[in-house]
Amino acid sequence: MEEEAVRLTEEIAAPRLDDMDVRLSPDQEAFVRQAIESGRFREPEDAVREALSLWEERERKRIEILAALGEAEESVARGEVIEITAESMRSLADRVKKAGRERLESERNLKR
């Protein structure tokens, strides 16, 4: 099965990064070394995997923010805007408080 997976990978000419060589700055090397010495990681590769995982998470969030920004810009272009004033904020706060009170009361009634 493993040989089949390797063959399929080679057939579709997927880039292989098995032997990737990454150079860290002296400060980065010291940081990784300290993390290993403190027991945070066992191997330098573990630190790199953690760093890449955090990078991936940050990139996903960035993409979500950009998508939301795009949707907001499209909404503004369509004229779907709400003017924010002190009064509109008070009104929103009142509606949120009312909804919260209603939900709390509903939950209390369910427990009875």
C-alpha positions in Angstrom: 0.0 0.0 0.0 2.8 2.4 0.9 4.6 1.7 -2.4 1.3 2.4 -4.3 1.0 5.8 -2.6 4.6 6.7 -3.5 4.0 5.6 -7.1 0.9 7.7 -7.3 2.7 10.7 -5.9 5.4 10.3 -8.5 2.9 9.8 -11.3 1.2 13.1 -10.6 4.6 14.8 -10.3 3.8 16.2 -6.8 6.6 18.2 -5.4 8.5 16.4 -2.7 9.9 18.2 0.3 11.3 15.2 2.1 14.8 16.5 2.1 14.1 20.2 2.5 16.9 22.1 4.1 15.9 25.1 6.1 18.4 27.6 7.5 17.5 29.4 10.7 19.0 32.6 12.0 21.3 32.2 15.1 18.5 33.7 17.2 16.0 31.2 15.8 18.3 28.3 16.4 18.8 29.5 20.0 15.1 29.8 20.4 14.5 26.2 19.1 17.4 24.9 21.2 15.9 26.5 24.4 12.5 25.0 23.6 14.1 21.5 23.3 16.2 21.9 26.5 13.1 23.0 28.4 11.2 20.0 27.2 8.7 21.9 25.1 9.8 19.9 22.0 11.9 16.7 21.5 13.3 17.5 18.1 13.9 20.6 16.0 11.4 19.2 13.5 8.7 19.3 16.2 9.3 23.0 16.6 9.1 23.6 12.8 5.8 21.6 12.7 4.4 23.8 15.5 5.5 26.9 13.7 4.0 25.8 10.4 0.7 24.9 12.2 0.5 28.3 13.7 1.3 29.9 10.3 -1.5 27.9 8.7 -3.9 28.9 11.4 -3.0 32.6 10.9 -3.3 32.3 7.1 -6.8 30.7 7.5 -7.9 33.6 9.7 -6.4 36.1 7.3 -8.3 34.6 4.4 -11.5 34.7 6.5 -11.0 38.4 7.4 -10.3 39.2 3.7 -13.5 37.4 2.7 -15.5 39.2 5.3 -14.0 42.5 4.2 -15.0 41.7 0.6 -18.5 40.9 1.7 -18.7 44.1 3.7 -17.4 46.2 0.7 -20.0 44.6 -1.6 -22.7 45.3 1.0 -21.7 49.0 1.2 -21.6 49.1 -2.6 -25.2 47.9 -2.7 -26.2 50.6 -0.2 -26.8 48.1 2.6 -25.4 50.2 5.4 -26.5 51.1 8.9 -25.6 54.5 10.2 -24.0 54.2 13.6 -25.0 56.8 16.1 -25.2 57.0 19.9 -28.9 56.4 19.6 -28.6 53.4 17.3 -26.0 51.9 19.7 -28.4 52.4 22.7 -31.1 50.8 20.7 -28.9 47.8 19.8 -27.9 47.4 23.4 -31.5 47.5 24.5 -32.4 44.8 22.0 -29.5 42.6 23.1 -30.4 43.0 26.7 -34.0 42.1 26.0 -33.1 39.0 24.0 -30.7 37.9 26.8 -33.4 38.3 29.4 -35.9 36.4 27.3 -33.4 33.6 26.8 -32.6 33.4 30.5 -36.3 33.3 31.4 -36.9 30.6 28.8 -34.0 28.5 30.2 -35.4 29.0 33.7 -38.8 27.8 32.6 -37.3 24.7 31.1 -35.6 23.8 34.4 -38.9 24.0 36.3 
